[in-house]
Amino acid sequence: MLIDGKHYTTIMTEGDNPSEVMVIDQSMLPFEFRMVSLKSVEDVFAAISSMQVRGAPLIGVTAAYGLWLATLELTSLANDAAHIANAAKYLISSRPTAVNLEWAVKKQMEWLEGVDGRENLQAAALKGAGEIRRMEIENCRLIGVNGMPLIEEISKRKEGKRVNILTHCNAGWLACVDWGTATAPIYMAHDYGIDLHVWVDETRPRNQGSRLTAWELGKHGVPHTIITDNAGGYLMQKGQVDMVITGSDRTASNGDVANKTGTYLKALAARDNKIPFWVALPLSSIDLSVSNGLDGIGIEQRDSSEVTETEGWYNGEIINVRTAPLDSPVSNYGFDITPAALVTGLITEKGLCGANNKEIVNLFKE
């Protein structure tokens, strides 16, 4: 997507014989735009766990490149297979909820199976990571193609008046490689000339909405307004929301959706106000091994400091300011589960799909 008129993706390598991966450092946005270099498995693990890179599709692609970096670390003293297997386990442990992480690592391991010799392993791993990156870009583009008619339909029903879309967290191109998931239909509709506006939840406690979604929408010229996390329900009651589109970190085979904490409450408010609630995701975010979300999806509990402190820009640097009592205990669930019954449908690279086991399984068969 565009930053001040120039096209960027979130992750890339440079040259014919690269030795590093370049990623956008999302921990610095929106205050400073910079690319950082990842040169080792440790660098990749740290970037994922600290949320320098975040978003389920991008985490998967970054981990795939992490396995390539693992092949660059091989020496004559190492057991190649054991070294790569250990790196795979290590990378999968960096963020437990996002299913794309495990999917991408396992896909890489399948491609590396039976490959002998360090140079061959390095070449195969680099090719595999590049293929996963390409797949995620194309998946997101197709999500946009399949989701844009939903926005176009509302625009026609409103006789060209502005379509108001609410989204939660960041499921934009920053969370992927390009286009995004929830934002892909929005970008395509905007570029097509449909008059639209996005309500951007701030998304506490990490503020991925106010810091990331608002930033990337603004850079691309999409009209938007930042709101507090709990204002969405009121806007729905006042008729100022036409549809909700969110992303997903992991979706169970029955259509239950794990996404950033607060998604469930938006789905409840949307149901109460008869507003469509769509979830945009690639098939790589669907876990067919999990029958339902509440029992089968592990929810990450993150550090309490994310709740007790607020991160902001002051005097040329990012600082943390404490906002909670020193002795108050904290619970910081990173995600929640939105039951399939509250989901209007899924927007995937294969098309629209009901949030139920039968239609989801059929998508994979196709």
N, C-alpha and C positions, 0 to 999 in steps of 0.2 A: 504494500500500500504506500501512500505518499506521505512524506514528511517535507513540508515546505516545497512541494512540487517535485521532489526527488523520490524515486522508488527505492524502498528498503524491504528486506526480509529480516526476521528476528535472528536467524542463524545462518552462517555461511562459512565456506573455506575459500581460500584464495590461491591461485596458481595451480600448476599441474602436479606439483609434488609438495602438498601442504604438510605442515607439522603441528598445526594448531587449528582451533575452531574459534571463530569470532561470533560473539553474541551481543545483543543489546543488553546493557546492564539496567534491568528494570527497577532495581532498588534505588536508582538515582532519579527516575522519572517522577514528576514532570519537571523537576528543577534543572536537570542537566541531562543532555543526550550524549551518551558515549558508548562505544563498542569496547568490549573487553576480550582478552584472549584466554582460552582454556587450553592448557597444554598437557594435562594429565588426568587420570581417572579421579584423583583427589580433587582437582579443580572442578570437574563436572559434578561430583557428589556435592561439593560445597555450594556450587552455583544453584543446584536444584533445591537442596535443603534450606538454603538461606533465602530462596526465592529471588535470586538474581535473574533466573529464568523460571517462569511459572506458567500454568495453564496446561491442561492434560496433553493436548497434541504436541506442544513444544517440548514438554518434559520428555515425552517418548523419543522425539527426534534427537534431543540433546543426549539422552542416554545411549542411543544408537551410535552417535559420534564418540561417546565415552568408551564404548567397546573398541572402536577403531583406535583411539588413543592408547587403550590397553595393549593392542598389538604392537604399537610403537615402543612400548616399554619392555618388550621381550628381549632377553639376553641369552647368551649361550648357556648360562647356568640355570635358566628357568625351564620348568615343565610347561610347554606352551598351552596345552589343554587345561591344566589346572589353573594357570595364571588367568586365562580368559574366563573360566568358570567362576573363579573367585571374584573377578571384577564384575561379572554379571550379577552375582548375588548381592554384592556391595551396592551396586547402582540401584537395584530394585528396592533396597531398603531405604533409599533416600526420601521417598514420599509414598506412604502406603496406600492412599486412597485412589489416586489417579491410575486407572487401569491401562492407559496407553503406555505407561512406563514399562510395565511387565511385558505387554504385548510387543513393544519395539525391541526390547532386549532379547526376548525369546525368538523373534523373527530373525534377528542378527545371528543368534546362536545356531538356528537351523541352517542359515546360509553358510556359516563357517564350518559346519560339521563335515568332516572328511577332507578339509583343505590342509595341505601339509606345507611346511616351510614358512619362515617369517615373512618374506616378501610377498608370498601368495596370500597369507593371512591378512597382511596389511592392505593389500589391493582389494581383497574380497570384502573386508570390513568397511573400507572407505566407499566402495561401490554400494554396499548394502545400506549404509547410513544415507548416502545420497539418494538412493531409491526410496527409502522411507520418507525422507524430506520431500521428494517430488510427489509421492503419493498423498501426503498430508496437504500440500498446496492444492492439488487437484481435487481432493475430497472437499476442501473448504470452498473452492470455486463452485463445485457442483451443489453444495449445500445452498450457496447463494442463488444459483439458477433455479433450484427447486423451491426455495423459500420466497423468492421475490414475488411470485404471483399472489401470495397471501396478502402482501402489502398492497399490491396493485388492485386487488379485489376490494379492499377497504377503501382505497382512494376513489375508485369508481363509484362505490356505494355512497361516499360522501361528496360526490360530484366534484372531485378535484381538491376539496379542502384538505388541509394538513392532516396527515396521519400521525398520531402520537403513539410512540412505542416505548414501553418501559423495559429496561434490562437490569440485571443484578450482577455484581462482580464484574470481572473482565473476561469476556469470551470473544474478544476481538483478535485482530491479527497479532497483537503482542502475545496472546496466549497460544498462538499457533505458529505458523511460519509466514503466512500471507492470508489475507481475506478475513480470517477468523471463522467462528462457527455462528454464534448468535448475531454477529455483525455482518456476516457475508450478505444476507438478503438486504440488510439496511444499506450497505455500501452500493450494491447493485441497483437498488431502487433509487437511491440518491443520484447516482451517476446517470440513470435512465431519465431523470428529470421529475420524478414523483416528489411532491411537496411532503416532507416528513420532518419529524422532530423526535428526539430521543430523550426520555427521562432517565437520567443516570443515577442510580443508587450510589451513595458514597461508599457503601460496603465496609463497614467496620469489622474487625479492628485494623485491618491492613490498608483500607481505603483504596482497594484496587479499582473501584468505580471512579472516584473523584480524581485519583492520581493517574490512572492508566486509560480507562475507557474515555473519559472526557478529553484527555490529551490527544489520543489517536483520532477521535472523531473531529476534534478541532483542527488538527493538522490536515485532515482530508476535506475540511469544509462542511461537515455535516452539522446542521443545527441541533443543539442539545442544551439541557439544563441539568445541573447537579442538584439532587435532592437528598435529604436525610433518609436513612434506611426505612424509617417508619412513616414517611409521608405518602408512600405509594398508594396505600389503601384509601386515604382521603381523596387523592387525585382520581382514583377509580370511581369513588362515590360521586364526584363532581362531573363525571363524564369526560375527563381529560386524558384518559388512557384508552386506546382502541385495541391494543394487543400487548401481550408480554412475550418476549423471547429471551430465554436464558441458555446457557451452555450446560454441560454435564461433565463431571470428572469420572463418574462411573455410573452406568445404567444397568440394572438387573434385567434378567431375561423376561420378567413380567412387566417391565416398563417403569418400575420404581427408579427415581432419579436421585443420585447423590450429587449435590452441588454446594456451592458456598453457603454457609450458614445464613439463613434469612430467606432462602429460596422458597421453602415450604410455606412461610407466612405470606409471601407474595402470591403463591398459588391458591391459598385459602381465600385471600382477598379477591383474586380474580374470579374464582368460582362464585363467590357471594354476589359479585357485580356482573356476572354473565359475560366476562371478558375472556377471549381465547388465550390460553397459556401454552405456548409452544416451546419445545426444547430442541435446540439445534446441536447436532453432534455427528461425528463420523462413526462408522460401524466399529472402529477400533476402540471406541469408548463404551461399547456394550459388552458386558461380561456374561456370556451364556451359561457359565458355570455357577452363577449366583441366581437362585430362584426368586429371592425377594430382597429388597434393600435393607430393611431393618435388621434381619437376621444374618445377612450374608456380606454386607459391606462394612469393613472396618473404618471407623471414623477417627481421623487424626486429631489428637489433642495437642495443640501447639503451646508454645511457651507463654506463661502468664504475663510476661512483660508486654506482649502485644496488646493486652487489655489495660494494664495499669499505666502504660506510657503511650504518648502520642508522638509520632515522628513528624518533623516538619523542617522547613528551610529557614535558617536564621543567619544573617551576616555571612553569606557565602558558603554555608555548610549545613549538612543535615544534622539536627540535634534531636534528642529525646527529652520530652517533658513529662514528668509524672503527673497523672490526673486522678489517681485513686489513693485511698488511705494505705499507709505502709503495712498495716496488720490485717487487711481484708483478704480472705482467700479468693481465688479466681478459678473459674472454669472456662476453658477456651477451646470449644469444639470447632474445628475448622470447617466442617460441612454438616448438612442435615439431609434428611431423606424426604423427598416429595413423593407421596404415593401415586401410583399410576392413574388412579381414579381422578386425580386433579389435573392431569396432563391432557390437553386437547389432542396433541399428537407430537410425533418426532419428525424433525426435518433432517434427513440424512443425504449422503451423496447418491444413494440409490432411489431417493424419492421420499414422499411423505408416508408416514407409517403410524398406525394406531399404537398407543402405549399398552400393548398386550402381547403375551407370549406368542400367540399364533402369527400375528403380522410381523413381529420381530424375527422369528425363526424363518419365515418365508423370505424376508429380505436377504438373509444369509444364504438361503438356498439359491436365490437368483444370482 
